[in-house]
Amino acid sequence: MRAFVGALVIAGAMVAPSSAQPVGTPISCGKLVAVDGDTIKCNGVLMRDMGDGAPFVSGFDTPEIRSRKCEAELALGRRAKSRMAELLKTKGLRIIDSDQVDATRTRRPLVWIVLPDGRTIGSILISEGLARRWTPQYEADWCRGTDDRAEM
């Protein structure tokens, strides 16, 4: 598992304070696109952004677009994707591979996307209300408080 500069070890896992910069393998993307608010495609490979998080410990989540449960989730998911796409155009953006993959069937590499000022895209999306902090106990419900849940 890759470490962070100034990381804390909790229960055998690396956890980064928000001011720590991720340490891993830099990735160069000839073609970089936003798939949704927390997934990118770099040179045709799907990758999962972790924001300020650490593999399997913490990260961020954005509303779903394809498997949404209500219209409010779809609308917010589209806004998160649009903001991700906008931020991916930042000059000097760095993508850092954690050398870990997620547990989905696509086994997306877990990456950090860092802006030149040191902020991660995930931290920006959270601060703008387009994402929520993720932990292994997190249960997504972007429809709570709305009455337009789609029948799934």
C-alpha positions as CSV (number, residue, x, y, z in Angstrom):
1,M,0.0,0.0,0.0
2,R,1.3,3.4,-0.9
3,A,1.9,5.9,2.0
4,F,1.3,9.6,2.4
5,V,3.7,12.2,3.5
6,G,2.7,12.8,7.1
7,A,0.2,9.9,7.1
8,L,-1.3,8.3,10.2
9,V,-1.5,4.5,10.6
10,I,-4.9,3.4,12.0
11,A,-5.8,-0.3,12.3
12,G,-3.0,-1.1,9.9
13,A,-4.2,1.2,7.1
14,M,-2.8,4.5,5.9
15,V,-4.9,7.6,6.5
16,A,-3.9,11.0,5.2
17,P,-4.6,14.2,7.0
18,S,-6.2,16.6,4.5
19,S,-3.0,18.7,4.2
20,A,-0.9,15.6,3.3
21,Q,0.1,15.0,-0.3
22,P,-0.4,11.6,-1.7
23,V,2.7,9.6,-2.7
24,G,2.4,7.1,-5.5
25,T,3.1,6.6,-9.2
26,P,2.3,9.6,-11.4
27,I,0.2,8.8,-14.4
28,S,0.2,10.7,-17.7
29,C,-3.0,10.8,-19.6
30,G,-3.1,11.6,-23.3
31,K,-6.9,11.6,-23.2
32,L,-8.7,12.4,-19.9
33,V,-12.4,12.5,-19.5
34,A,-15.0,12.6,-16.7
35,V,-17.2,9.5,-16.6
36,D,-19.1,10.8,-13.6
37,G,-18.3,12.8,-10.5
38,D,-15.8,10.3,-9.0
39,T,-14.7,8.3,-12.0
40,I,-12.4,9.3,-14.8
41,K,-11.2,7.6,-18.0
42,C,-7.5,8.0,-18.6
43,N,-6.2,6.7,-22.0
44,G,-9.3,4.5,-22.1
45,V,-8.9,3.1,-18.5
46,L,-11.6,3.7,-15.9
47,M,-10.1,5.1,-12.7
48,R,-11.7,5.9,-9.3
49,D,-10.7,9.2,-7.7
50,M,-10.2,9.0,-3.9
51,G,-10.1,12.7,-3.1
52,D,-8.2,13.1,0.2
53,G,-8.8,9.5,1.0
54,A,-6.8,6.3,1.3
55,P,-7.5,3.0,-0.4
56,F,-10.4,1.1,1.3
57,V,-10.4,3.5,4.3
58,S,-11.8,6.8,3.1
59,G,-12.6,8.9,0.0
60,F,-15.6,10.6,-1.5
61,D,-18.8,9.6,-3.3
62,T,-20.9,11.5,-5.9
63,P,-24.5,10.8,-7.0
64,E,-25.0,8.2,-9.6
65,I,-26.1,9.0,-13.1
66,R,-26.8,5.6,-14.7
67,S,-28.1,3.8,-11.6
68,R,-29.8,6.7,-10.0
69,K,-32.7,6.2,-7.6
70,C,-34.5,9.5,-8.1
71,E,-34.5,12.6,-10.3
72,A,-32.7,14.6,-7.7
73,E,-29.8,12.2,-7.7
74,L,-29.6,12.3,-11.5
75,A,-29.6,16.1,-11.5
76,L,-26.9,16.4,-8.8
77,G,-24.9,13.6,-10.5
78,R,-24.8,15.5,-13.7
79,R,-23.6,18.6,-11.9
80,A,-20.9,16.6,-10.2
81,K,-19.8,15.1,-13.6
82,S,-19.7,18.6,-15.2
83,R,-17.6,20.0,-12.3
84,M,-15.2,17.1,-12.5
85,A,-14.9,17.7,-16.3
86,E,-14.2,21.4,-15.7
87,L,-11.6,20.7,-13.0
88,L,-9.8,18.0,-15.2
89,K,-8.9,20.9,-17.6
90,T,-6.8,22.6,-15.0
91,K,-3.2,23.1,-16.2
92,G,-0.7,21.3,-14.0
93,L,-3.2,18.7,-12.7
94,R,-1.5,15.6,-11.3
95,I,-3.0,12.1,-11.3
96,I,-1.3,9.7,-8.8
97,D,-1.9,6.0,-8.8
98,S,-2.2,4.3,-5.4
99,D,-1.2,1.0,-6.9
100,Q,-4.5,-0.4,-5.6
101,V,-7.7,-1.3,-7.4
102,D,-11.3,-1.1,-6.2
103,A,-13.5,-4.1,-5.5
104,T,-15.9,-3.6,-8.4
105,R,-16.1,-5.9,-11.3
106,T,-14.1,-3.4,-13.4
107,R,-11.2,-3.3,-10.9
108,R,-10.7,0.4,-11.4
109,P,-7.3,1.8,-10.3
110,L,-7.7,4.0,-7.2
111,V,-6.1,7.4,-7.9
112,W,-5.7,10.8,-6.4
113,I,-6.3,13.8,-8.7
114,V,-4.4,16.8,-7.3
115,L,-4.6,20.4,-8.5
116,P,-1.5,22.6,-8.7
117,D,-2.4,24.3,-5.4
118,G,-2.4,20.9,-3.6
119,R,-6.2,20.5,-3.3
120,T,-7.8,17.3,-4.6
121,I,-10.8,17.3,-6.9
122,G,-12.7,15.3,-4.3
123,S,-12.2,17.9,-1.6
124,I,-13.5,20.6,-3.9
125,L,-16.6,18.5,-4.9
126,I,-17.3,17.9,-1.2
127,S,-16.9,21.6,-0.3
128,E,-19.3,22.5,-3.2
129,G,-22.0,20.0,-2.0
130,L,-21.5,17.8,-5.0
131,A,-20.0,14.9,-3.1
132,R,-19.9,13.3,0.4
133,R,-17.1,11.8,2.4
134,W,-16.9,8.0,2.0
135,T,-15.9,5.4,4.5
136,P,-16.5,1.6,4.4
137,Q,-19.6,2.1,6.5
138,Y,-21.1,4.8,4.2
139,E,-24.5,4.1,2.7
140,A,-25.4,6.3,-0.2
141,D,-28.9,7.9,-0.2
142,W,-29.0,10.9,-2.5
143,C,-32.8,10.9,-2.5
144,R,-33.5,11.2,1.2
145,G,-35.8,14.1,1.7
146,T,-37.2,14.0,-1.9
147,D,-40.4,12.3,-3.0
148,D,-39.3,11.4,-6.5
149,R,-37.6,8.1,-6.0
150,A,-37.5,6.1,-9.2
151,E,-38.9,2.5,-9.2
152,M,-35.8,0.3,-9.6
